[in-house]
Amino acid sequence: GIMADKKKSIIPTIILSVISIIWIYPIVMILFNSLKVESAITTSGVFQFPTSETWNGIQNFIASVTQMDFLKSFWYSLVISVMSVVLILLCCSMCAWYIVRVNGLLSKVLYYLCVFSMVVPFQMVMFTLAKTADTLKLNNPYTICIVYLGFGAGLAVFMFTGFVKGSPLEIEEAAMIDGANRFQRIVHINLPCILPTIVIMLILQCGNLMSVGFEKVFLMQTPLNLEWSEIISTFVYKMGLLYTQYSFSTAVGLFNSVVNFILLMSVNLLSRRLSEYSLW
């Protein structure tokens, strides 16, 4: 019986292994292309493995940190991401509490608007967004987080609302009878109840921390704000497609992915140690 079960499991294992290799293949090719010299990236040679003539080692990765204002782009990406994550976690958790606890017409309208925003394509609002952001001066790294709050609010409010509904109202009422003010109820009751959701949202956002949405920043870039609006995503696009430095831009993008992966693992591990909540 055991041998038969092993034989039955071999075929799914082989199939899944082949699918895994196919899935990982593009990542492997990105790595190989980032190790080539610039002249080796051609239409016919992009899928070839590096040779002694095309090998460039880690020079592209070194250049990504030391040249072409990459560190400035890295800093702006970090600023936008961190500020956006903080705003989304703070504002959306408060909004979800209001929607659940103040169960009126306004709450329902707010909730359904947030849910509807999850399915609205960015292309439908991009021109209006660009005009509004330019008028309200939201097209710089220190204020564009308001835009990201708007786009991230839908999913965050939807998730937070579900967890706030699972928090019994009787607990808050008992705390009010005991003399707890609003701030004490938030700290000792509301936050512990939605802490699992906050942790999950934080881990998911940190895993994508350095990959700030390309289209929002790129759409709102102008010649006047270009010097302080360049982020990693737009930097990779311009280096690769406009200046045809494919190996260099590939190295930058791969370096960015590695940073995201390290952040994801670190925040997940830290969360597990501090709060006992994590993704795995």
C-alpha positions in Angstrom: 0.0 0.0 0.0 2.8 2.4 0.9 4.7 1.6 -2.4 1.5 2.2 -4.4 0.9 5.5 -2.7 4.5 6.6 -3.5 4.1 5.6 -7.1 0.9 7.6 -7.3 2.6 10.7 -5.8 5.5 10.6 -8.3 3.5 11.8 -11.3 2.0 14.9 -9.6 5.5 15.7 -8.2 7.1 15.5 -11.6 4.3 17.7 -13.1 4.6 20.3 -10.4 8.4 20.3 -10.7 8.2 21.0 -14.4 5.7 23.8 -13.8 7.9 25.3 -11.1 10.9 25.2 -13.5 8.9 27.0 -16.2 7.6 29.5 -13.6 11.2 30.3 -12.4 12.7 30.4 -15.9 12.0 34.1 -16.5 13.6 35.0 -13.2 16.7 33.0 -14.1 16.9 34.7 -17.5 16.6 38.1 -15.8 19.5 37.2 -13.5 21.7 36.0 -16.4 20.9 39.2 -18.4 21.9 41.3 -15.5 25.3 39.6 -15.5 26.0 40.4 -19.2 27.7 43.3 -20.9 25.4 45.8 -22.5 26.4 44.9 -26.1 25.3 41.3 -25.5 21.6 42.2 -25.0 20.2 41.8 -28.5 16.9 40.4 -29.9 18.6 37.2 -30.8 20.9 36.9 -27.8 18.7 37.9 -24.9 17.8 34.3 -24.2 21.4 33.0 -24.4 23.4 32.1 -21.4 26.4 34.3 -20.6 29.7 33.4 -22.2 33.3 34.5 -21.5 32.8 37.3 -24.0 29.5 38.6 -22.6 30.2 38.0 -18.9 30.2 41.3 -16.9 29.9 39.9 -13.3 28.4 42.1 -10.7 29.5 45.3 -12.4 25.9 46.2 -13.3 24.8 45.8 -9.7 27.7 48.0 -8.4 26.8 50.6 -11.0 23.2 50.5 -10.0 24.2 51.8 -6.5 27.0 54.1 -7.4 25.8 55.7 -10.7 22.9 57.6 -12.3 21.2 58.9 -9.1 19.9 55.4 -8.2 20.2 56.1 -4.5 18.0 59.2 -4.9 15.4 57.1 -6.7 15.7 54.5 -4.0 15.2 57.1 -1.3 12.1 58.6 -3.0 10.6 55.0 -3.4 11.2 54.4 0.3 9.6 57.7 1.4 6.5 57.2 -0.7 6.1 53.6 0.3 6.5 54.0 4.0 4.3 57.1 4.2 1.6 55.3 2.1 1.7 52.2 4.3 1.4 54.2 7.5 -1.5 56.3 6.1 -3.4 53.2 4.8 -3.1 51.3 8.1 -4.1 54.2 10.2 -6.8 55.9 8.2 -8.4 52.7 6.9 -8.6 51.0 10.3 -10.4 54.1 11.7 -12.7 54.3 8.7 -13.6 50.6 9.1 -14.4 51.1 12.8 -16.7 54.0 11.9 -18.5 52.0 9.2 -19.2 49.1 11.5 -20.0 51.0 14.8 -21.9 53.9 13.3 -24.3 51.8 11.1 -26.1 54.5 9.1 -26.6 55.5 5.5 -23.3 57.4 5.3 -21.5 54.3 6.6 -23.1 52.1 4.0 -22.3 54.6 1.2 -18.7 54.8 2.4 -18.3 51.0 2.5 -19.7 50.4 -1.0 -17.7 53.2 -2.5 -14.5 51.6 -1.0 -15.5 48.2 -2.3 -16.4 49.6 -5.8 -13.0 51.4 -5.9 -11.3 47.9 -5.9 -12.7 47.1 -9.4 -12.3 50.5 -11.1 -9.4 50.3 -13.6 -6.7 52.9 -13.2 -7.0 53.9 -16.8 -10.5 55.3 -16.1 -9.3 57.9 -13.6 -5.7 58.6 -14.6 -6.3 61.8 -16.5 -8.5 63.2 -13.8 -6.0 62.1 -11.2 -3.1 63.8 -12.9 -5.0 67.1 -13.2 -6.3 66.9 -9.5 -2.8 66.0 -8.2 -1.2 68.8 -10.1 -3.8 71.3 -8.8 -3.5 70.2 -5.2 0.3 69.9 -5.4 0.2 66.1 -4.7 2.8 65.3 -7.4 5.9 65.2 -5.2 7.3 62.4 -3.1 6.2 63.8 0.2 2.5 64.4 -0.7 1.8 61.7 -3.3 1.1 59.3 -0.5 -2.4 60.8 -0.4 -2.9 59.4 -3.9 -1.7 56.0 -2.8 -4.0 56.1 0.2 -6.9 56.6 -2.1 -6.0 53.6 -4.3 -5.1 51.3 -1.4 -8.1 52.2 0.8 -10.6 49.9 -1.0 -8.9 46.6 0.0 -7.8 47.8 3.4 -11.2 49.0 4.4 -12.8 45.8 3.1 -10.4 43.7 5.2 -10.5 45.8 8.3 -14.3 46.0 8.3 -14.6 42.2 8.4 -12.4 42.0 11.5 -14.1 44.9 13.3 -17.4 43.1 12.8 -15.9 40.2 14.6 -15.1 42.4 17.6 -18.2 42.2 20.0 -19.7 45.6 20.7 -20.5 44.4 24.3 -16.8 44.6 25.2 -16.7 48.3 24.3 -19.9 48.9 26.1 -18.5 47.2 29.2 -15.4 49.4 29.0 -17.5 52.5 28.7 -19.4 51.5 31.9 -16.1 51.0 33.6 -15.1 54.6 32.8 -12.8 54.0 29.8 -12.5 57.0 27.5 -12.4 56.7 23.7 -8.6 56.6 23.6 -8.4 53.8 26.2 -11.0 51.8 24.3 -9.0 52.2 21.1 -5.8 51.1 22.7 -7.0 48.2 24.9 -10.0 46.9 22.8 -10.1 48.0 19.2 -6.4 47.6 18.4 -5.9 44.1 19.9 -9.0 43.0 18.0 -7.8 44.1 14.6 -4.1 43.5 15.2 -4.1 40.3 13.0 -5.4 42.3 10.1 -3.0 45.2 10.7 -0.1 42.7 10.8 -1.2 41.0 7.6 -1.7 44.3 5.7 1.7 45.5 7.0 3.5 42.3 5.8 1.8 42.5 2.4 2.6 46.2 2.0 6.2 45.7 3.1 6.7 42.9 0.6 5.9 45.5 -2.1 7.6 48.4 -0.3 10.2 49.3 -2.9 7.9 48.6 -5.9 5.9 51.8 -5.8 3.2 51.8 -8.5 4.8 52.8 -11.7 1.8 54.3 -13.5 0.8 56.8 -10.9 4.2 58.4 -10.5 5.0 58.2 -14.2 1.7 59.8 -15.2 2.3 62.8 -12.9 5.9 63.4 -13.8 6.6 66.7 -15.5 9.9 68.4 -16.6 9.6 70.6 -13.5 9.3 67.9 -10.9 11.4 65.2 -12.7 14.4 65.8 -10.5 12.6 64.8 -7.3 9.9 62.4 -8.6 12.1 59.7 -10.0 11.5 56.4 -8.3 12.9 52.9 -8.9 10.1 51.8 -11.3 10.4 54.9 -13.5 14.2 54.7 -13.3 14.2 51.2 -14.6 11.7 52.0 -17.4 13.8 55.0 -18.6 17.2 53.2 -18.3 15.9 50.1 -20.2 13.5 51.4 -22.8 14.6 55.1 -23.4 18.4 54.7 -22.9 18.6 51.0 -24.0 20.7 50.0 -21.1 19.0 46.7 -20.7 21.6 44.9 -18.5 21.9 47.8 -16.1 18.1 48.3 -15.8 17.7 44.5 -15.3 20.2 44.6 -12.5 18.4 47.5 -10.9 15.0 45.7 -11.1 16.5 42.5 -9.7 18.2 44.3 -6.9 14.8 45.9 -6.1 13.1 42.5 -6.0 15.8 41.1 -3.6 15.3 44.1 -1.3 11.5 43.5 -1.3 12.0 39.8 -0.5 14.3 40.6 2.4 11.9 43.1 3.7 9.0 40.7 3.5 10.9 37.9 5.3 12.2 40.3 8.0 8.8 41.9 8.7 7.1 38.5 8.8 9.8 37.1 11.2 9.6 40.2 13.4 5.8 40.1 13.5 5.9 36.4 14.5 8.3 37.2 17.4 6.5 40.3 18.7 2.8 39.6 18.1 2.5 35.9 17.3 0.8 36.8 14.0 2.4 36.2 10.6 1.7 34.9 7.1 3.5 31.6 7.7 
